Amino acid sequence: MDLALTLVALGVLFLAGLAADQIGRRTRLPRVTLLLACGIAAGGAGLDVIPAEMEAWYEPLSIVALTMVAFLLGSALSLKTLREHGRAILWISVAIVLVTLAVGGGGLWALGLPLGLALVLGAIASATAPASMQDVIHQSGYENGFTETLKGIVAIVDAWGLIAFSVVVVVAHQLNGAADAGFLTGALREIGGSIVLGVVIGLPAAYLTGRLTGGEPLQTEALGVVFLTAGLALWLELSFLIAGMTAGALIVNLARHHTRAFHEIEHIQWPFMLLFFILAGASLEPAALVGLGVVGIAYFFLRIVARLSGGWIGAVLGNAPRSERPWFGIALPPQAGVAVGMALVAAEEFPEWAATITALTIGTTIAFEILGPAATLWAIRRVARESPA
């Protein structure tokens, strides 16, 4: 690829990101949605001005960006936050997954889909978009009980979703006449191994980082820990999201000498996130929304209903403030890479359903990723207006 073209393209993407950031600051539009829209307009579905070689950067960029997000979400699981909001975080995250599985799976089954396929799609629908959620929370500028609880929910809801998905895949195989529980064992190994990897990295990082300067890790330390976590997770075929969240939670709780343990990650995160969202938009195919039909529309609305009801049920069981209870479900519709990853795995496991799984997941993910951040930002602002404390 021509070096001059690469540099020009990078310059244009960074300036587009700057414009999206400024528009987001001056309007009620989430910059995530603006960046995705820029990517769609510049990518193959639009003007097709992003070089194909640059689109190949999407996977490594996404891994680095999401590992940074995982560390920041893990930092939301401090002992202080867990003491104040831990019950709500636990109940809402569990309720979101279980209600989505029940409402989504049950609704699709009632529409005539095979029970196994309906359950798989319900499990996929439980996934969220950690990067979008974290960025919208940051853009909102609010740091209150609602946003702290949201960050905690996002930090663990996909872990519950992965467990539910693993169980559902085994159940679907059983319904199809295959009695293989190996997938569940492998999934539990991945989750457990990822937690162990997070502990192995997080424990020494908590005590060793931030010793060279006044209580803050150096930028090189932050980058080193992020890349080490991502690389080892990929090498060991583990989840870099779960490993990063585990390490982040350990660092924030054990690094007593840090003044701002994740300050440098916050500083260096945005350029990676900017390119990640634009290239994510470029990789989307809006044409996938066409032809989803009744099942696609049902899947979309069933997930919304599940989010609203699951968020409210979990908030009630978790004893969240009454003024916040209706808003958790509204704040949690974004869906992105985790769901697509589940869909790709499910398509390999069930080739007879592969076309339906990928079309529904990719098509509705586009809609949720573009519309979802706006709902999240709206919910955060409504709660802040109604409960300023």
C-alpha positions as CSV (number, residue, x, y, z in Angstrom):
1,M,0.0,0.0,0.0
2,D,1.3,3.5,-0.9
3,L,2.7,5.2,2.2
4,A,1.5,8.6,1.0
5,L,-2.1,7.3,0.6
6,T,-1.9,5.6,4.1
7,L,-0.8,8.9,5.7
8,V,-3.5,10.9,3.9
9,A,-6.2,8.4,4.8
10,L,-5.1,8.5,8.5
11,G,-5.1,12.2,8.5
12,V,-8.6,12.4,7.0
13,L,-9.9,9.8,9.5
14,F,-8.5,11.6,12.5
15,L,-10.0,14.9,11.3
16,A,-13.3,13.2,10.7
17,G,-13.1,11.9,14.2
18,L,-12.4,15.4,15.5
19,A,-15.4,16.8,13.6
20,A,-17.6,14.0,15.0
21,D,-16.3,14.7,18.5
22,Q,-17.1,18.4,18.2
23,I,-20.5,17.8,16.7
24,G,-21.3,15.4,19.6
25,R,-20.2,18.0,22.1
26,R,-22.5,20.6,20.6
27,T,-25.6,18.4,20.0
28,R,-27.3,15.5,21.6
29,L,-25.9,13.1,19.1
30,P,-23.5,10.4,20.5
31,R,-20.1,10.6,18.9
32,V,-20.1,6.8,18.6
33,T,-23.1,7.0,16.2
34,L,-21.4,9.8,14.3
35,L,-18.2,7.9,13.8
36,L,-20.0,4.8,12.7
37,A,-22.0,6.9,10.2
38,C,-18.7,8.3,8.9
39,G,-17.4,4.8,8.5
40,I,-20.5,3.7,6.6
41,A,-20.3,6.7,4.3
42,A,-16.6,6.2,3.6
43,G,-16.6,2.4,3.4
44,G,-17.7,0.0,0.8
45,A,-21.4,0.6,1.4
46,G,-20.9,4.3,0.7
47,L,-18.2,6.3,-1.2
48,D,-15.7,3.4,-0.8
49,V,-12.7,5.8,-0.2
50,I,-11.1,3.8,2.6
51,P,-8.3,1.7,1.2
52,A,-9.0,-2.0,1.5
53,E,-5.6,-2.5,3.1
54,M,-6.5,0.0,5.9
55,E,-9.8,-1.9,6.6
56,A,-7.5,-4.9,7.4
57,W,-6.4,-2.9,10.5
58,Y,-9.9,-3.3,12.0
59,E,-9.1,-6.6,13.8
60,P,-5.9,-5.5,15.6
61,L,-7.3,-2.1,16.3
62,S,-10.5,-3.6,17.8
63,I,-8.5,-5.9,20.0
64,V,-6.3,-3.1,21.4
65,A,-9.2,-0.7,21.8
66,L,-11.5,-3.2,23.5
67,T,-8.8,-4.3,25.8
68,M,-8.4,-0.7,26.9
69,V,-12.2,-0.5,27.4
70,A,-12.0,-3.7,29.4
71,F,-9.5,-2.2,31.8
72,L,-11.6,0.9,32.3
73,L,-14.7,-1.1,32.9
74,G,-12.9,-3.3,35.3
75,S,-11.9,-0.2,37.2
76,A,-15.6,0.4,37.7
77,L,-15.7,-2.7,40.0
78,S,-13.9,-1.0,42.9
79,L,-14.8,-2.1,46.4
80,K,-16.4,1.3,47.0
81,T,-18.6,0.9,43.9
82,L,-19.5,-2.7,44.8
83,R,-20.4,-1.7,48.4
84,E,-22.7,1.1,47.1
85,H,-24.1,-0.5,43.9
86,G,-22.9,-4.1,43.9
87,R,-26.4,-5.6,44.5
88,A,-27.9,-3.6,41.7
89,I,-25.0,-4.5,39.3
90,L,-25.4,-8.2,40.0
91,W,-29.2,-8.4,39.8
92,I,-29.6,-6.2,36.7
93,S,-26.8,-7.9,34.8
94,V,-28.2,-11.4,35.5
95,A,-31.8,-10.3,34.9
96,I,-30.9,-8.7,31.5
97,V,-29.4,-12.0,30.3
98,L,-32.1,-14.3,31.7
99,V,-35.0,-12.1,30.5
100,T,-33.5,-11.6,27.1
101,L,-33.0,-15.3,26.7
102,A,-36.6,-16.0,27.8
103,V,-38.3,-13.2,25.9
104,G,-36.2,-13.3,22.8
105,G,-36.0,-17.1,22.6
106,G,-39.6,-17.6,23.6
107,G,-40.9,-15.0,21.2
108,L,-39.0,-16.3,18.2
109,W,-40.1,-19.9,19.0
110,A,-43.7,-18.7,19.1
111,L,-43.2,-17.2,15.6
112,G,-42.3,-20.7,14.3
113,L,-38.5,-20.9,14.6
114,P,-37.1,-24.2,15.9
115,L,-36.6,-24.1,19.6
116,G,-32.9,-24.6,19.5
117,L,-32.4,-21.7,17.0
118,A,-34.7,-19.5,19.0
119,L,-32.7,-20.1,22.1
120,V,-29.4,-19.5,20.4
121,L,-30.7,-16.2,19.0
122,G,-32.0,-15.2,22.4
123,A,-28.6,-15.9,24.0
124,I,-26.8,-13.8,21.3
125,A,-29.3,-10.9,22.0
126,S,-28.1,-10.7,25.6
127,A,-24.7,-9.3,24.5
128,T,-23.9,-5.6,24.8
129,A,-21.3,-3.2,23.2
130,P,-18.7,-2.4,25.9
131,A,-16.9,0.1,23.7
132,S,-20.0,2.1,22.8
133,M,-21.4,2.1,26.3
134,Q,-18.1,3.2,27.9
135,D,-17.7,6.0,25.3
136,V,-21.2,7.3,25.7
137,I,-20.9,7.3,29.5
138,H,-17.6,9.3,29.2
139,Q,-19.2,11.7,26.7
140,S,-22.1,12.4,28.9
141,G,-19.8,13.9,31.5
142,Y,-21.9,12.6,34.4
143,E,-20.3,10.6,37.3
144,N,-23.1,9.5,39.5
145,G,-24.7,6.4,41.0
146,F,-26.5,5.6,37.7
147,T,-23.4,5.8,35.5
148,E,-21.3,3.9,38.0
149,T,-23.9,1.1,38.1
150,L,-24.1,1.1,34.3
151,K,-20.3,0.7,34.0
152,G,-20.4,-2.2,36.5
153,I,-23.3,-3.9,34.6
154,V,-21.4,-3.6,31.3
155,A,-18.3,-5.0,32.9
156,I,-19.9,-8.3,33.8
157,V,-23.1,-8.7,31.7
158,D,-21.2,-10.2,28.7
159,A,-19.5,-12.7,31.0
160,W,-23.0,-13.9,32.1
161,G,-24.1,-13.8,28.4
162,L,-21.1,-16.0,27.3
163,I,-22.0,-18.5,30.0
164,A,-25.7,-18.5,28.9
165,F,-24.7,-18.8,25.3
166,S,-22.4,-21.8,26.0
167,V,-25.2,-23.6,27.9
168,V,-27.7,-22.8,25.2
169,V,-25.4,-24.2,22.4
170,V,-25.2,-27.5,24.3
171,V,-29.0,-27.5,24.8
172,A,-29.6,-26.8,21.1
173,H,-27.2,-29.7,20.2
174,Q,-29.2,-31.9,22.5
175,L,-32.5,-30.9,20.9
176,N,-30.9,-31.7,17.5
177,G,-29.9,-35.2,18.8
178,A,-26.2,-34.5,19.5
179,A,-25.1,-35.3,23.0
180,D,-21.8,-33.4,23.1
181,A,-21.1,-31.3,26.1
182,G,-17.6,-30.5,25.0
183,F,-18.5,-27.0,23.9
184,L,-19.7,-26.1,27.4
185,T,-16.5,-27.4,28.9
186,G,-14.4,-25.4,26.4
187,A,-16.4,-22.2,27.1
188,L,-16.0,-22.6,30.9
189,R,-12.3,-23.2,30.3
190,E,-12.1,-20.0,28.3
191,I,-13.9,-17.9,31.0
192,G,-12.0,-19.4,33.9
193,G,-8.7,-19.2,32.0
194,S,-9.4,-15.5,31.2
195,I,-10.0,-14.7,34.8
196,V,-6.7,-16.5,35.8
197,L,-4.8,-14.6,33.1
198,G,-6.3,-11.3,34.4
199,V,-5.2,-12.2,38.0
200,V,-1.7,-13.2,36.8
201,I,-1.3,-9.8,35.0
202,G,-3.3,-7.7,37.5
203,L,-1.6,-8.7,40.7
204,P,1.9,-7.7,39.8
205,A,0.7,-4.7,37.8
206,A,-1.2,-3.4,40.9
207,Y,2.0,-3.3,42.9
208,L,4.7,-2.5,40.3
209,T,3.1,0.2,38.1
210,G,3.1,3.8,39.2
211,R,6.3,3.4,41.3
212,L,8.5,5.5,39.0
213,T,6.4,8.6,39.1
214,G,4.1,10.2,41.6
215,G,1.4,7.6,41.9
216,E,0.5,7.4,38.2
217,P,1.6,4.7,35.8
218,L,3.7,5.9,32.9
219,Q,2.2,5.8,29.4
220,T,4.7,3.1,28.5
221,E,3.5,1.0,31.5
222,A,-0.1,1.4,30.6
223,L,0.6,0.4,27.0
224,G,2.7,-2.5,28.1
225,V,0.1,-3.9,30.3
226,V,-2.7,-3.5,27.7
227,F,-0.7,-5.1,24.9
228,L,0.6,-7.9,27.1
229,T,-3.0,-8.7,28.2
230,A,-4.3,-8.7,24.6
231,G,-1.4,-10.7,23.2
232,L,-1.4,-13.4,25.9
233,A,-5.2,-13.8,25.7
234,L,-5.0,-14.3,21.9
235,W,-2.1,-16.7,22.2
236,L,-3.8,-18.7,24.8
237,E,-7.2,-18.5,23.0
238,L,-8.8,-16.7,25.9
239,S,-11.1,-13.7,26.2
240,F,-9.1,-10.4,26.2
241,L,-12.3,-8.7,27.5
242,I,-12.6,-10.8,30.6
243,A,-8.9,-10.9,31.2
244,G,-8.7,-7.1,30.9
245,M,-11.7,-6.5,33.2
246,T,-10.3,-8.8,35.8
247,A,-6.9,-7.1,35.7
248,G,-8.5,-3.7,35.8
249,A,-10.6,-4.6,38.9
250,L,-7.6,-6.0,40.7
251,I,-5.5,-2.9,39.9
252,V,-8.1,-0.4,41.1
253,N,-8.7,-2.3,44.3
254,L,-5.1,-3.3,45.2
255,A,-3.0,-0.4,44.0
256,R,-3.2,1.8,47.0
257,H,-0.2,4.0,45.9
258,H,-2.0,5.0,42.7
259,T,-3.7,8.4,42.5
260,R,-5.3,7.7,39.1
261,A,-4.4,4.1,38.1
262,F,-6.1,4.4,34.6
263,H,-5.3,8.0,33.8
264,E,-2.8,7.1,31.0
265,I,-5.1,4.5,29.4
266,E,-7.8,7.2,29.3
267,H,-5.3,9.6,27.6
268,I,-4.2,7.2,24.9
269,Q,-7.5,5.4,24.4
270,W,-9.3,7.9,22.1
271,P,-7.1,7.7,19.0
272,F,-7.5,3.9,19.0
273,M,-11.3,4.2,19.7
274,L,-11.7,6.8,16.9
275,L,-10.1,4.5,14.2
276,F,-11.9,1.5,15.7
277,F,-15.4,3.0,15.3
278,I,-14.8,4.5,11.9
279,L,-13.4,1.2,10.6
280,A,-16.2,-0.7,12.3
281,G,-18.7,1.5,10.4
282,A,-16.8,0.8,7.2
283,S,-17.1,-2.9,7.8
284,L,-20.9,-2.7,8.2
285,E,-23.2,-3.6,5.4
286,P,-26.5,-1.8,5.8
287,A,-27.9,-4.0,3.0
288,A,-28.0,-6.7,5.7
289,L,-31.0,-4.8,7.2
290,V,-32.9,-5.4,3.9
291,G,-34.8,-8.7,3.7
292,L,-34.8,-9.5,7.4
293,G,-38.6,-9.7,7.2
294,V,-41.0,-10.4,10.0
295,V,-38.5,-12.4,12.0
296,G,-35.9,-9.7,11.9
297,I,-38.3,-7.0,13.0
298,A,-39.6,-9.3,15.8
299,Y,-36.0,-10.0,16.9
300,F,-35.3,-6.3,17.1
301,F,-38.4,-5.4,19.1
302,L,-38.2,-8.5,21.3
303,R,-34.7,-7.5,22.4
304,I,-35.9,-4.0,23.2
305,V,-38.8,-5.4,25.3
306,A,-36.3,-7.8,27.1
307,R,-33.9,-4.9,27.8
308,L,-36.7,-2.8,29.3
309,S,-38.3,-5.5,31.4
310,G,-35.0,-7.1,32.4
311,G,-33.5,-3.8,33.4
312,W,-36.5,-2.9,35.5
313,I,-36.8,-6.4,37.2
314,G,-33.1,-6.4,38.0
315,A,-33.3,-2.9,39.4
316,V,-36.2,-3.8,41.6
317,L,-34.5,-6.9,42.9
318,G,-31.2,-5.0,43.3
319,N,-32.9,-2.3,45.2
320,A,-31.8,0.5,42.9
321,P,-33.2,4.0,43.5
322,R,-36.8,4.2,42.3
323,S,-36.0,7.2,40.0
324,E,-33.4,5.1,38.1
325,R,-35.3,1.8,37.7
326,P,-37.1,2.5,34.4
327,W,-33.9,3.8,32.7
328,F,-31.5,0.9,33.0
329,G,-33.1,-1.1,30.1
330,I,-33.3,2.1,28.0
331,A,-29.5,2.7,28.6
332,L,-28.5,-0.9,27.5
333,P,-29.5,-1.5,23.9
334,P,-26.1,-1.1,22.1
335,Q,-24.9,-4.3,20.6
336,A,-21.7,-5.0,18.6
337,G,-18.7,-7.2,18.4
338,V,-19.5,-9.7,21.2
339,A,-22.8,-10.5,19.6
340,V,-21.3,-10.9,16.1
341,G,-18.6,-13.2,17.7
342,M,-21.3,-15.3,19.2
343,A,-23.1,-15.5,15.9
344,L,-20.0,-16.6,14.0
345,V,-19.4,-19.4,16.6
346,A,-23.1,-20.4,16.4
347,A,-23.0,-20.5,12.6
348,E,-20.1,-22.9,12.8
349,E,-21.8,-25.1,15.3
350,F,-25.1,-25.1,13.4
351,P,-24.4,-24.8,9.7
352,E,-28.1,-25.5,8.9
353,W,-29.0,-22.3,10.7
354,A,-26.0,-20.3,9.7
355,A,-27.7,-18.0,7.2
356,T,-30.5,-17.1,9.6
357,I,-28.1,-16.5,12.6
358,T,-25.7,-14.3,10.7
359,A,-28.3,-12.3,8.8
360,L,-30.4,-11.5,11.9
361,T,-27.4,-10.7,14.2
362,I,-25.5,-8.6,11.7
363,G,-28.6,-6.8,10.5
364,T,-29.9,-5.9,13.9
365,T,-26.5,-5.1,15.3
366,I,-26.2,-2.3,12.7
367,A,-29.5,-0.9,13.9
368,F,-28.6,-1.2,17.6
369,E,-25.1,0.1,17.2
370,I,-26.4,3.2,15.4
371,L,-29.5,3.9,17.4
372,G,-28.5,2.4,20.8
373,P,-25.9,5.0,21.9
374,A,-28.5,7.8,21.5
375,A,-30.8,5.8,23.9
376,T,-28.0,5.4,26.4
377,L,-27.1,9.1,26.3
378,W,-30.8,10.1,26.6
379,A,-31.3,7.8,29.7
380,I,-28.2,9.1,31.4
381,R,-29.3,12.7,30.9
382,R,-32.9,12.0,32.0
383,V,-31.6,10.4,35.2
384,A,-29.2,13.3,35.9
385,R,-32.1,15.8,35.5
386,E,-34.5,13.8,37.7
387,S,-31.9,12.9,40.3
388,P,-29.1,15.5,40.3
389,A,-27.6,14.1,43.4
